[in-house]
């Protein structure tokens, strides 16, 4: 089976490892079914080919695509550039992609620079109410998801308006664009589909001085997150993995050769 490419952005090892374990557990993946790259430590491999993967999953991170490039942390700038370098091929080919939190910023910035910023819709660390749109209720990756559900969030920037051609799948009470789709296979969420109370406790402790909330509120936020019952978002990640694992398994060598030829034609 083709593995899933897992791109991680968190420069803190504890946070990165915890997120990776969560993606495996909530996505129904074994470590052998993934190719993990910590972009804070590694460059994208030379000659990396999407044809070798069933899909791409991008985790969250402390960076913001709308931050001033002149003052952006050098590691965060390098990570952002690496992921953005893949987005033209991903969107042109409509290649399976799931961007979690930071991923919606990357997708929005790629499709329409300036559509993601800090003007409105930032959310403090919390669980929030989400609701499927009409299009979301018909989407295969959202099959079996309750029309209304709770999800963990925590972000400074947000998508302000949908870029052209983007489908709105999930709306939130404080941030309207909680999940979107471009084409048929390119997804991104503002909430964290991999997160649970334990995972958010880890992140709260690590990022308490990064401006997401007043540091003195850390223990109160941990107690609040641990008291939440948040289960629906992980089913979205599991649906994504199951769908594109199956599609990759059904792709014959002849079909793969045809896709490679199309890729060469579309992307010089």
N, C-alpha and C positions, 0 to 999 in steps of 0.2 A: 504494500500500500504506500502511496505517496505520503510523505509527512506534511504536517502543517508548519509553516514558517512562523515562529513566535519572535516578534521584535519587541525588546524591552528597553525602556528609557530611564528607569529609575537608577540613579548612581549610588544609592544606598543598598548594600548587599542584602541586608535583612529584609528590606521592602521588596527588592527584586525577587529574591528567592520565595518569599511568601506569596507574591503575586503569581509567580510561575506555578507553584503548587496549586494555587486556587484555579488557575486556568486549566490545569490538568484535571483536577477533581471535578470542577463544575462543567467542563466541556466533555467529560467522558473520554479523556485521552490518556494514553500511557506515555511515559517519557520517550520511549522508542518511536512513537508516532509523531515526534516533533523535531524540529531543528531550531534550537534556541540560540538567539544572538542578543547579547547585552550590548547595546549600541554605545553605552558609556565606556565600554572596555574594548570593543571590537569594531572593525570596519566591516561593511558589507563585503562578502567575498567577491573577488574579481570574477567576472563572468557569471554571476548569479543568474539563474534562469528560472522564471516562474513556472515553466513547464515541469520542473522537478517537484512541485508542491501541489497539494490539494487545495490550499488556501493560505491566506496571510492573516494573522491575528496580531494587532498592535495593542500593547498594554498602556496604562496611564503613566503619568509622570508629573513632576513639578514645573515643567516648562510651559510657556504660553506662546503660541505662534504670533500673537499680537504685540508682544514686548518689542521695545525699540531694539533693532539689530545692533546699534552702536553700543548698547549697554548690556546686551544679552550675555548670560554666562557662556563661556566658550564651549563647554561640554554640551550644554543644551542646544547651542547653535549648530554644533556638528551633528548631533542626533537628529535635529529637525531637518537639516539638509539631506541626511542619509535617507530618511523616510520619504521626504518630498521627491527625491530622485526616482523613487519607484512608482509614484502616483500617476504619472502620464501613461505608463504601460498598464497599470492596474485599471484605470478608468477607460482607456482606449479599448482594451481587450475585454472589459467587463469581467475581470478576474475576481474570484471569491476573496472578499476582504471584510474583516470585522475590526473596526477601530473602536477602542473602549476609552471614553472620556477624552483624552488627548487626541484620539483618532478622529473625533468629529471636527476638532480644530484643524487637523492636518487636511482632511478631505475638503472641508469648507474653504480653507485658505488656497488649496490647489485649484478648486473649481472657480472660485471668485474671491480673489484677494480683497481683504477688508470686510468680508462677510462675517468673520469671527473677531470679536473684540470685547472690551470690558465695559462698553457703554451701559448695557442692561443684562439682566438675567443670570448674573453670577449667583451661586448658591453656597451658603455655608455648609459645612459638614453636617449631614443629616440624612434621614430617610424622607423621601417625598412621594406624593401621590402622582401616579402616571396613568394615562388612559390611551388605549388604542384608537387611532383614527379609523375612518372607513377603509382606507387603503391598508392600514395595519392589520385589520381584521381579515383581510384577504391574502396577506403575505405568508408564504410557506415557512419562513423562519420564525414567525410568530404563531404558528399553529399550536393550539392547546393553551395559549397564554390567556389569562383572565383579561376581560376588557379593562378592568381597573386593577392596578397593583401598586405595591410599594417598591422603591428602589433606593439604593444608597448613592448620594451625590456629594460633591465638594469641588467647586471649580470657580476660578476668578473670571474667566472669559467664557463667552457663549456665542453660538450662532445667532445673529440678529435678524436674518431673513434668509429664506431658502434660495440657494443659487439656482439658476435655470436648469430645468430637467430633473431636479431632485424631488423625491417623493417623501412626504411627511408621514411617518408610521406611528410615532408615539408622541403625545403631548404631555406636558407637565403643568402643575398648578402655578409654579413660579418661573419656570423656564420653558417656553413653548416647544422648543425643538429638542426632544429627548431621544429620538431615534429617527434616522433618515435612511434612504436608499438611493443610490445612483445606478441607473441601468437596472439590471435584474439581480446582480450579485454583489454589489459593493455597498456594504452597510457600515453605519457608525452610530454609536450611542453616546449621549452625554452622561448618562448614569453608568455605574460600574456593574456589568452583568456577572462578573466573577466574584463580587464582594459579599462578605457576610460580616457579622458583628466582630468576630475575632480578627478578620483581616483589616477592618476599619480601625480597630483598637491599635493594631500595629502601626498603621499609617498615621493615626492621630499622634502617637508618641513620637514618631520620627519627624513629622512635618509641623509640629506645634509652633515652631518659630519661623514658618515660611509664609505667614500672612493669610492663611486660610481662615483663622479664627483667633480671638485673643488667647494667648498661651494659658492664662489662668482658667480658661474654660475646658481644658483638656479632659479632666476627670469627669466633669459633667457630661461632655459629649460621648466619652467612652461608655458611661452608664446608659445613656440614651440609645446608642447604637446596639449595645448588648441586649437591650430590652426589646428591640424590634424583631418582628418575624418577617424576614425578607427572603422569599424563595423563588418567585416567578422569574426574576431576571436571569438566574442561572440556567433556566430552561431555554432561554433564547440562545445562550452560548452553546448549549448542548444541541439544540436544533440546527444551528449553523454548522457545527462539526459533523453531525450525522448526515446532513444534506450533502455537504461537499466531499465528505469521505466517500459516500456512495457514488456520487457523480464521478469522482476521480477513478474509482475502481472500475467504472463502466467505460472509461475512455480507452479506446483501443489504440495501438501504436499508429495505425493509419490515421485516426482522428487527430492524434497528437502531432503527427507530421504535417497535417493540413493546417492545424492551428499555428504551428511554427512558421509555416510559409506565409500565413496571413500576418503574423506578427512582423516578419521581415518586410512585408509589403507596407504595413501601416507605420512602422517605426524605423526610420532609416538609421 
